[in-house]
Amino acid sequence: MPAKMFSMEAREDGGARLALNYKHAGRSGIQRISCDLPQAGLLQLVLFAEALSLRKRFGNPFASDVSLDGLEMSYNPAQRELHVERQAGYSRQTACMPVEVFHSEMAGMTDICIAWAEASKHGPTLKRLLFECAEPAELERLLGQDEADLAMHQLREIAFLLLVQETSARGSALARQLRGKKSQDQAQEAVSGFVLELAAELVPVTA
């Protein structure tokens, strides 16, 4: 099996190993960027990938970036490539890769993060509440029903990962609402409102 240009290898601690092979101008041979990501870093990278993918679905990609510990990825739609920079001490490496390659490899990492979220304390309840959220009207208007359903699925996944992260924090108001039998309606309202806010951020205002 030929070596991948970009790969993500899941680790038992919930993190992942990132590796990117590239050809450096002016140097012979193949160079390599690699680093370990903790679970929180992997989640950030998954959310970045999912947001890029959703915006691309609408044909409305725009410049965005994510910064992790010593690793930065940025996307410029004018160039159609993902720029990767790795800083380790005084050493700095930069490379580019097609955004399609990034999305293809990150799909498996998204599944891993979703499974982790489903196994969390509030995961099952949040998943049910998100399923009951109404689809924003803009989705069907911009995409048609079939594509809108796919976009809503992706929007729910992003919201799910973010809300599981929020409810795992100490003092979370939403976690408190989820625990109370009498505050389930408040929890549903909060989750629905969050989805609408997320849609407003990720969905283009005009077709």
Secondary structure, DSSP 8 states (H G I E B T S, - for coil): ----SEEEEE-TTS-EEEEEEE--TTS-S-EEEEEEE-HHHHHHHHHHHHHHHHHHHTT----EEEE-SSEEEEEETTTTEEEEEEEETTEEEEEEEEHHHHHHHHHHHHHHHHHHHHTSTTHHHHHHHHHTS---HHHHHHH-HHHHHHHHHHHHHHHHHHHHHHHTSTT-HHHHHHH-GGGHHHHHHHHHHHHHHHHHHHS-S--
